[in-house]
Amino acid sequence: MPDTTPRIGVLGLQGDVPEHFQALEQAGAEPVLVKTAAALESVDGLIVPGGESTTVGMLLERFELMEPLRRRVADGMPLFGTCTGLILMAKEIEGSRQPRIGCMDIAVRRNAYGRQVDSFETELAAPALGEEPVRAVFIRAPQVTRADPGVEILAETEAGPVLVRQGHLLGAAFHPELTPDARIHRLFVRMVKQP
Ligand code: GLN
């Protein structure tokens, strides 16, 4: 893609849309709200934000976005999933047959930290993003319980990988849109510019 401003969609069925818009602007992209197949066709990459993965999966099917989205991803469109987005990208969701995009070679366990630690924040080392650690906000987060060869682990905790990349696919178990640090969005913008 030439050095123009990429148009990056944020799936707007549920979840943190304004926060992703802000982070994308900070990272030098033009954010686009995606709620229809026509809007999906118009973007160079897509973010699937946090929410409730059963609801978002069901809405993707109801609005007839699931198949077009799978097709675009299969054709190489970069996709970035945060929390629910990561769950929907996983080929395997432990103990669940819920609708999913199912494009990344990982297994996840939903709500893996239990009720006692519904949400928490931590600092993560992520050498691919630079020396400065990443402040990560986890909210009813999934755990990545398996990452097949070919999946790059960009950051992890003692509970496993939390920031993963497989080619044009990027997934975070946490919410990078909730902190002012836009490095992960910048990485995604780079992936969109040079798929
Ligand atoms: N617990 C949610 C789910 O299973 C994900 C939470 C989130 O996106 N913050 O879909």
Residues whose N, C-alpha, C, O or C-beta is under 5 A from the ligand:
A	BS01	LIG	G50 G51 E52 S53 T54 T82 C83 T84 R110 N111 I139 R140
